[in-house]
Amino acid sequence: MAYVEEGDAKGLSGLVAYPFVTQRDGARLVIASPEEFIQYYPKIVTDATRQDVLSTSPDALFSNWMGYM
């Protein structure tokens, strides 16, 4: 959560499993590498996403084959 709080795209990119797939602007976005993650960070971690992450207790998260939720 510290990487998101600090806006540290490089730090967060090291925690991501690639390829990273997300939906943005109604389209599927596939991120293949840490460098691409850093490039697309502003589209991936929007203000709304950042607020959601920072307001969620780590105890409330769970993970499965799809990732953390």
CORHU-V601102 format. One record per backbone hydrogen bond with DSSP energy under -1.0 kcal/mol. CO is the residue of the C=O (numbers start at 1). NH is the residue of the N-H. If there is no record, write none. Layout:
{{CO | NH} {CO | NH}}
//
This chain:
{{1 | 5} {2 | 6} {3 | 8} {7 | 9} {8 | 12} {9 | 13} {12 | 15} {20 | 31} {22 | 29} {24 | 27} {27 | 24} {29 | 22} {31 | 20} {33 | 37} {34 | 38} {35 | 39} {36 | 40} {40 | 43} {40 | 44} {41 | 45} {44 | 46} {46 | 50} {47 | 51} {48 | 52} {49 | 53} {50 | 54} {51 | 55} {57 | 60} {58 | 61} {62 | 69} {64 | 67} {67 | 64}}
//
